[in-house]
Each structure stands twice: as structure tokens, then as C-alpha cells.
């Protein structure tokens, strides 16, 4: 998850050039007259548009796994994003622990659901000794070949069973990059190592680049997501992925455009529709045929922690915004947005002291927030198919009829 580091920018020539491009794009220059984001360029999408996913925390507790997956299935969300932490799977070099990942895959397949595996969390043995370890910080390994070995081992074991891999998370934040200055070129080197290993082991798996944290800060702590994405293109990242990963958390109502945010004295990244800016960068780099995956989207109810309270919303508004965000994506972003993954089905260990607690649609105790039933029953879309809003009292909604995912209809 992001921390909104939103104050104090150092803008160089590249930043100014990119802002100029975005301003011209907003006026429609260089865009298709039929579709400003070149939707017609998507000819062979890896994901159905839309593909409904949500991030869950299923490691270590078999009872929770079954209950949470049943709840997600009732939502008619077909994909579950779960971290396959390197430190849990290979805690010592060449010592492999696949019991938990085996169990999670078995439980998903029993329910006809699919996995998006996030590959992060470097074990201590693989870290650069010069980097001080920190429980709350992820760090790139000292040797990318060690990461490649881990990626390849997971893909070999689960060939044909894991639908997609998210390769790293938010590398444009220093706290996800070993407390070092973010480096797009460094990330692309790590991406290359993992991508090549997965493709050798499981060529059918979908590879997604790391979701980038929306931020306006440009210093040693963070690089803005748009600037970082362009730097990834400069380093040739697109050859190593099938889908471009982004994050779209909610600082404002989902319908608000980046232009409107600026008019209101805010910044472009304070909007769910920030992803439109990132799509324009894809188009400008000749990459319009590639799909995008929104790997995190949500709104927080957190009125406890000062870093989040300023954009927190009441539970009822959280529910409304989530449904409106999915509807907006269905109306305007198909087919270039494929997977759209909400946050979160909560980790059972979270409590009110944890900021992540307030983003959840299912609480750590398994209780439904107001967002859960409306996400479960909202209209859903995939390709040319539309599933109408579901009656909350229908047999499917109350678990008395088989769940059929949109892509199966």
C-alpha cells in the first residue's frame, strides 16, 4: 500500500516535458478521433475486460482460507491476489517451503477461482549486507539471479496453475526499494531476471509489472508514477511483461478527472482516473496494444492515522466509490484495462492500529463492511457480456445456487 508522500516536488526537465505531453494529450492532440486511449489497438488481451479481483491474505490459516475464498466467490470475483513471499517460500537458500502455496492453490481450484501471485519480500540471506534490514521495508536482492531462481521455482511447480504474476510492488518508493533512491533501470533489471525465469518455466502465465504508487514527491524517497513509468520505458521494460501494472487508490470521487483536480488546487495523482495519464504514456511510447492491470484500488475509512485521515471517507461513501470505480472502468476503460483488483479482504492479524484495516471490504474478523454486498451484487462486465445487477435475495446471492463467473457465461 502507498503512503501519500504528496508534498514538495523537485521537477526537472523530464518532468516538465512529460507534463507538457500530458497537457497536449488532454487537448486530444495525437489521439484517435474514435477513442482517446486507443482501445481499438487491443487485439489479443491477456485478461477479459473486466476481470474482477481482490487482494487477500490466506497464508498460515487454513480455516480462514476457506471462509475468505467462499466470501470472494459469492462476490463473483474470479481472481484473488495473494503475496507469495519469497522469505516464506525460500527462507534459506535452496530450502523450499511450498506447503502453504500448495494449499492455497488447491483451495482456489476447488472453487474454480484463479490466482494472481505477487512476488516480493526478499529473505534476509539474499539481501545486500550493506542494507540495514527492516521488517517494514522490502529490498531488492543483492543478486538478481537469486530472485530469478525463486521466480522460476514457483513457476515450475505451478506451471499452468497460476494465472498471473505481479513482479515486485511499488518500486518507485524507497521503502519498497531497500530505503534506496528509486531506480527504474534497477527495477527493470530485476524484472528481466524474474520474467525470463517464469517464461522459461510457464510460457502461458501472464506477467504484470509492479503496481506503481501514485505520488507527486520527487526526491530520494519517491519518484512520481508517471515519471517512473516513462523511465521504465526508457529502460525497455515492456519486452518483459504482458500487462502494465498500476495502482489507483482513492483520494477523491472516482469520476473526478485529473484536470478537474488541478482546477481545484490539487494534483493529478489525487484521482482514481490518474491511470488515464499512465495510459497516455503507454500510447506515446507505441505500446497501445498492451493491456493495463489495476493491481490496487480502494478508499479508506481511516480517521485514526493522520497520514490517511485527511482523505478518509465514511463507510457508506467507501461502498459507493468502489462500485462507481468499477462502473467507470467498465464504461470507459475497456478493453485496455483488464484485471481490476480491489483492496482488501483483510489479514486476520490486522487491528484498528493498522492503517490497512480501514481499506478492507471484509474485516479481519470476517464481517462485511457496507462495500461487500454492493460489490457482490453490482453489474459486472467481461468482453461483450454484461451481467445485470443481482437481486440481494437471489439464490446466487444467498449461496443457494452455483456461482458462475462472468467469463464462464
Number of C-alpha atoms within 10 A of each C-alpha: 16 15 13 15 19 16 9 10 15 10 12 9 8 12 16 12 12 15 15 12 16 20 14 13 18 17 10 14 13 12 17 12 10 9 12 18 24 20 20 14 17 17 12 11 18 20 24 20 26 25 22 25 26 24 26 23 20 26 19 13 12 13 9 18 19 16 13 18 21 16 19 23 23 22 23 23 25 24 25 26 26 21 21 20 18 22 17 17 21 19 17 15 14 12 9 15 15 14 11 17 22 12 15 21 16 14 17 21 12 9 14 14 21 19 21 26 22 22 22 22 22 23 21 16 14 21 19 15 11 7 14 11 16 12 6 9 15 23 27 24 22 16 13 19 14 18 23 20 16 22 24 23 19 24 22 17 14 17 17 14 18 19 20 23 27 26 24 25 24 25 28 29 30 21 21 24 24 22 19 16 18 24 20 22 17 15 23 23 17 20 25 20 21 26 27 17 23 26 19 12 20 20 15 16 21 20 26 27 28 27 24 28 28 30 24 24 20 24 16 14 17 29 28 22 28 26 21 21 22 21 17 19 18 14 16 14 21 20 10 19 22 19 27 26 25 28 27 27 27 25 20 18 20 25 15 16 19 22 16 14 16 13 11 9 8 13 17 22 26 25 25 27 24 25 24 18 22 20 25 22 23 22 19 16 13 10 18 20 18 24 28 29 26 22 29 25 23 24 30 25 21 24 16 15 13 10 14 17 14 12 16 23 21 13 19 12 16 24 21 18 22 24 20 17 21 23 18 16 20 21 11 13 21 23 27 28 28 25 24 25 25 29 25 23 27 25 21 17 10 15 15 12 11 12 21 18 23 27 24 26 29 25 19 20 13 16 11 15 17 16 20 21 16 18 22 21 22 20 16 24 23 22 16 9 13 14 14 11 13 16 12 14 10 12 13 18 19 11 14 9 10 11 18 15 21 20 17 7 9
